[in-house]
């Protein structure tokens, strides 16, 4: 019987319950998890190599329950890297533990449940895609509308402020590359120190 879920979280939580047997049949138990639709903490708004899912460890949660986020950029439910395939990937993290990252322990579980390709960006095998479609027949439509991150109301900072730090006292100032090129790095105002060093994006002094 198809159910009509009112929220994305209800639908995603039901999807996790649906996949529990899939994991159990392959020797893995799915722990308690919370699932939400939301931007991952890093890379969720990236134009390329976008992060489409994230699992937070039990240590990060005040009640010891892993929390999973599925990107609102996703709306294709059954594609090899769609909502459900991404959810399976994140549930694998919850099963083996975040500390395993994308190592062999993670890989063994991921392959067992039907994920293939690079472990950091897995895709569902054709067999798993068929399974995902069967789950959706029971889950019904994913109650979600895709969010286009390129139309975010938050404007990106157009000018990167460059960190300048005094090598003697540690005083820090920030300025743009335009002013460094035009007038040089700023002077440290503490105790009459001279020109501040300029720190690049990698934290190296230039």
WORA-V423403 format. One record per pair of residues at least 12 apart in sequence whose ideal C-beta (glycine too) atoms are under 10 Angstrom apart, sorted by the first residue. I is the first residue (numbers start at 1). J is the second residue. D is the distance in Angstrom with one decimal. If there is no record, write none. Layout:
i j d
I J D
I J D
This chain:
i j d
1 138 7.5
1 140 9.5
2 136 9.2
2 137 7.1
2 138 6.5
2 139 7.6
2 140 4.4
2 141 8.8
3 138 7.3
3 139 7.0
3 140 5.6
4 139 9.8
4 140 5.6
4 141 7.7
4 143 8.1
5 139 7.4
5 140 6.8
5 141 8.5
5 142 8.4
5 143 5.8
6 143 6.6
7 36 9.7
7 37 8.7
7 143 6.4
7 144 9.3
8 35 8.7
8 36 7.6
8 37 4.2
8 38 9.4
8 70 8.0
8 72 8.3
8 83 9.2
8 142 6.9
8 143 5.8
8 144 5.0
8 145 9.8
9 34 8.2
9 35 6.4
9 36 5.5
9 37 6.9
9 38 9.7
9 70 9.8
9 143 9.6
10 35 9.6
10 139 10.0
10 143 8.1
11 35 9.0
11 37 9.0
11 77 9.4
11 83 9.1
11 136 9.9
11 139 6.2
11 140 7.7
11 141 8.3
11 142 5.6
11 143 5.9
11 144 7.9
12 33 9.7
12 34 9.3
12 35 4.0
12 36 7.3
12 37 6.8
12 68 7.9
12 69 9.7
12 70 6.3
12 83 7.9
12 84 9.2
12 87 6.5
12 139 9.4
12 142 8.2
12 143 10.0
12 144 9.3
13 33 8.3
13 34 7.6
13 35 5.4
13 36 9.3
13 68 9.8
14 35 9.5
14 135 9.1
14 138 8.4
14 139 5.9
14 140 9.2
15 35 7.7
15 70 9.5
15 77 9.1
15 83 8.1
15 84 6.2
15 87 5.9
15 88 9.1
15 91 9.3
15 132 9.1
15 135 6.5
15 136 8.7
15 138 9.6
15 139 6.0
15 142 8.7
16 30 6.7
16 32 9.4
16 33 6.1
16 34 9.3
16 35 6.0
16 68 8.1
16 87 7.0
16 88 9.4
16 90 9.5
16 91 6.3
16 94 9.0
17 30 8.6
17 139 9.9
18 84 9.0
18 87 10.0
18 131 9.6
18 132 9.6
18 134 9.1
18 135 4.7
18 136 9.3
18 138 6.7
18 139 6.6
19 84 8.1
19 87 7.6
19 88 6.4
19 91 6.6
19 113 8.0
19 131 8.5
19 132 9.0
19 135 7.1
20 91 9.1
22 88 8.2
22 91 9.6
22 112 9.8
22 113 6.2
22 114 8.0
22 128 8.6
22 131 6.6
22 132 9.8
22 135 8.6
23 88 8.8
23 91 7.3
23 92 8.5
23 95 6.6
23 109 8.2
23 112 8.4
23 113 6.0
25 112 9.5
25 113 9.3
26 109 8.0
26 111 9.5
26 112 4.3
26 113 5.8
26 114 8.8
27 108 9.7
27 109 8.7
27 112 7.0
27 113 9.9
28 91 9.2
28 92 8.2
28 95 5.1
28 96 8.1
28 108 9.5
28 109 5.7
28 112 7.0
28 113 7.2
29 95 7.2
30 91 6.0
30 92 9.5
30 94 7.2
30 95 6.1
31 58 8.1
31 64 9.7
31 65 7.9
31 66 6.6
31 91 9.0
31 94 5.7
31 95 6.8
31 97 9.5
32 58 9.4
32 63 9.4
32 64 8.8
32 65 5.1
32 66 7.6
32 94 8.8
33 55 7.9
33 56 9.7
33 58 9.6
33 61 9.8
33 65 6.5
33 66 4.8
33 67 7.0
33 68 5.6
33 87 9.8
33 90 8.4
33 91 6.8
33 93 9.6
33 94 5.0
33 95 9.3
34 56 9.2
34 61 8.0
34 63 9.3
34 65 5.8
34 66 7.4
34 67 4.7
34 68 7.0
34 69 9.6
34 94 9.9
35 53 9.9
35 55 9.5
35 66 9.5
35 67 7.7
35 68 4.6
35 69 7.8
35 70 6.9
35 87 7.1
35 90 8.1
35 91 8.8
35 94 9.7
36 67 7.1
36 68 7.3
36 69 5.5
36 70 7.5
36 72 9.9
37 68 10.0
37 69 7.3
37 70 5.4
37 71 7.7
37 72 5.3
37 74 8.6
37 83 8.9
37 142 9.2
37 143 9.6
37 144 6.4
37 147 9.2
38 54 8.8
38 67 9.7
38 68 9.7
38 69 4.5
38 70 7.7
38 71 7.8
38 72 6.8
39 51 8.5
39 52 10.0
39 54 8.9
39 69 7.3
39 70 10.0
39 71 6.4
39 72 6.8
39 73 8.2
39 147 8.4
39 149 7.9
39 152 9.7
40 52 7.5
40 53 6.8
40 54 3.8
40 55 9.6
40 56 9.8
40 69 5.7
40 70 8.9
40 71 6.3
40 73 9.9
40 90 9.9
41 54 6.5
41 56 8.5
41 69 8.2
42 54 8.1
43 71 9.4
44 69 8.4
44 71 5.7
44 72 8.7
44 73 7.4
44 147 10.0
44 149 7.3
45 71 9.4
45 73 8.5
45 147 9.9
45 149 4.4
45 150 8.7
45 152 6.8
45 154 8.9
45 156 8.9
46 149 8.4
47 149 8.4
47 150 7.7
49 120 9.5
49 121 8.2
50 71 7.4
50 73 6.7
50 74 9.6
50 121 9.9
50 149 8.2
51 69 9.4
51 71 7.1
51 73 9.5
51 86 9.9
51 120 10.0
51 121 9.6
52 69 9.6
52 70 7.4
52 71 4.4
52 72 9.9
52 73 6.6
52 74 5.7
52 81 7.0
52 82 9.0
52 83 8.9
52 85 9.4
52 86 5.2
52 89 8.9
52 90 9.5
52 121 8.8
53 68 7.0
53 69 6.7
53 70 5.4
53 71 6.4
53 74 8.2
53 81 9.6
53 83 9.0
53 85 9.2
53 86 4.1
53 87 7.0
53 88 9.5
53 89 6.1
53 90 4.6
53 91 9.7
53 93 8.8
54 67 8.8
54 68 7.1
54 69 4.9
54 70 8.5
54 71 8.4
54 86 9.6
54 90 6.9
54 93 8.6
54 98 10.0
55 67 7.4
55 68 4.9
55 69 7.9
55 87 9.9
55 89 8.5
55 90 4.3
55 91 7.7
55 92 8.5
55 93 3.9
55 94 5.5
55 95 9.7
55 97 9.8
55 98 6.4
56 68 7.5
56 69 7.7
56 90 9.7
56 93 9.2
56 94 9.2
56 98 7.5
57 93 8.5
57 94 8.7
57 97 7.4
57 98 3.8
57 99 7.5
58 94 8.4
58 97 8.1
58 98 8.0
59 97 9.9
59 98 8.0
59 99 9.1
60 98 8.4
65 94 9.2
66 90 8.8
66 91 8.9
66 93 7.7
66 94 4.2
66 95 9.2
66 97 9.1
66 98 7.8
67 90 9.8
67 94 9.0
68 86 9.3
68 87 7.1
68 89 9.7
68 90 4.5
68 91 7.1
68 93 8.0
68 94 6.7
69 86 9.9
69 90 8.0
70 82 9.8
70 83 6.0
70 84 9.3
70 86 5.8
70 87 6.0
70 90 7.4
70 142 9.7
70 144 9.1
71 83 8.9
71 86 7.5
71 146 9.5
71 147 8.4
71 149 8.9
72 144 7.0
72 145 8.4
72 146 6.8
72 147 4.1
72 148 9.5
72 149 8.6
73 146 6.4
73 147 6.2
73 148 7.6
73 149 6.1
73 150 10.0
74 86 6.4
74 87 9.5
74 142 9.1
74 144 8.2
74 146 7.2
74 147 9.5
75 142 7.3
75 144 6.1
75 145 7.2
75 146 3.9
75 147 9.0
76 142 9.3
76 146 8.8
77 132 7.3
77 133 8.7
77 135 9.1
77 136 5.7
77 139 8.4
77 141 8.3
77 142 5.1
77 144 8.9
78 124 8.3
78 128 9.8
78 129 6.1
78 130 9.0
78 131 9.5
78 132 4.6
78 133 5.1
78 134 9.6
78 135 8.6
78 136 6.0
78 142 9.8
79 123 8.7
79 124 7.9
79 129 7.7
79 132 8.8
80 115 9.3
80 116 8.6
80 117 8.5
80 122 8.8
80 123 3.9
80 124 4.5
80 125 8.0
80 126 8.4
80 128 8.2
80 129 6.2
80 132 9.2
81 117 9.0
81 121 7.6
81 122 8.0
81 123 5.3
81 124 7.5
82 123 9.6
82 124 8.0
82 129 8.9
82 132 7.8
82 142 9.4
83 132 8.9
83 136 9.5
83 142 6.1
83 144 7.9
84 124 7.7
84 128 8.9
84 129 8.9
84 131 8.9
84 132 4.4
84 133 9.0
84 135 6.7
84 136 7.4
84 139 8.8
84 142 8.7
85 114 8.8
85 115 7.4
85 122 7.5
85 123 6.6
85 124 4.0
85 125 9.5
85 128 7.1
85 129 7.6
85 132 6.7
86 122 8.8
86 123 9.9
86 124 9.2
87 132 9.3
88 110 8.3
88 113 6.1
88 114 7.3
88 115 6.4
88 122 8.3
88 124 7.0
88 128 7.3
88 131 9.3
88 132 8.0
89 102 9.7
89 106 9.4
89 110 7.0
89 113 9.2
89 115 6.1
89 119 9.1
89 120 9.6
89 121 8.8
89 122 5.2
89 123 9.2
89 124 8.9
91 109 9.4
91 113 8.3
92 105 9.8
92 106 6.2
92 107 9.2
92 108 9.7
92 109 5.0
92 110 5.1
92 111 9.8
92 112 9.1
92 113 6.6
92 115 7.1
92 119 9.5
92 122 8.4
93 106 7.0
93 109 9.2
93 110 9.4
95 109 5.8
95 110 9.6
95 113 8.8
96 108 8.3
96 109 5.3
96 110 8.8
101 119 8.8
101 120 8.9
102 118 8.4
102 119 4.1
102 120 5.0
102 121 9.3
102 122 8.9
103 119 8.0
104 119 9.0
106 119 6.2
106 120 9.7
106 122 9.6
107 119 5.1
107 122 9.2
110 122 5.8
111 125 9.1
113 125 9.6
113 128 7.3
113 131 9.4
114 126 9.1
114 127 5.9
114 128 3.1
114 129 8.5
114 130 9.5
114 131 6.9
114 132 9.0
115 128 7.0
116 128 8.5
159 175 9.9
159 176 5.1
159 177 8.0
159 178 7.6
160 174 9.5
160 176 7.4
160 177 7.3
160 201 8.0
161 173 9.5
161 174 4.1
161 175 6.6
161 176 6.2
161 177 9.2
162 174 6.5
162 175 6.2
162 176 6.8
162 177 6.0
162 178 10.0
162 179 9.1
162 180 6.5
162 185 8.8
162 198 6.0
162 199 7.1
162 200 7.6
162 201 8.7
162 206 9.4
163 175 9.1
163 196 9.2
163 197 9.2
163 198 7.6
163 199 4.3
163 200 8.6
163 201 9.3
163 203 8.6
164 180 8.0
164 185 5.2
164 186 5.8
164 187 9.7
164 188 8.7
164 195 8.6
164 196 3.9
164 197 6.6
164 198 5.3
164 199 6.9
165 185 9.8
165 188 8.9
165 196 6.0
165 197 5.8
165 198 8.5
165 199 6.0
165 205 8.3
166 185 10.0
166 186 9.6
166 187 9.1
166 188 4.1
166 189 9.3
166 190 6.9
166 191 9.4
166 193 5.3
166 194 8.4
166 195 8.8
166 196 5.1
166 197 7.3
167 188 9.0
167 193 8.6
167 194 9.3
167 195 9.6
167 196 7.9
167 197 5.3
167 205 7.8
168 188 7.5
168 190 8.4
168 191 8.1
168 193 5.4
168 194 8.6
168 196 9.8
168 197 9.9
169 188 6.8
169 190 5.0
169 191 6.7
169 193 6.2
170 188 9.5
170 190 8.9
171 186 9.7
171 187 10.0
171 188 5.0
171 189 7.1
171 190 4.9
171 191 9.2
171 193 7.3
171 196 7.2
172 188 9.5
172 196 8.0
172 199 8.9
173 185 8.6
173 186 5.0
173 187 9.0
173 188 7.9
173 189 8.6
173 196 6.1
174 186 9.1
174 199 9.7
175 196 9.2
175 198 8.9
177 198 9.1
180 198 6.3
180 206 9.7
184 196 9.6
184 198 9.3
185 197 7.1
185 198 5.1
185 206 9.4
186 198 9.4
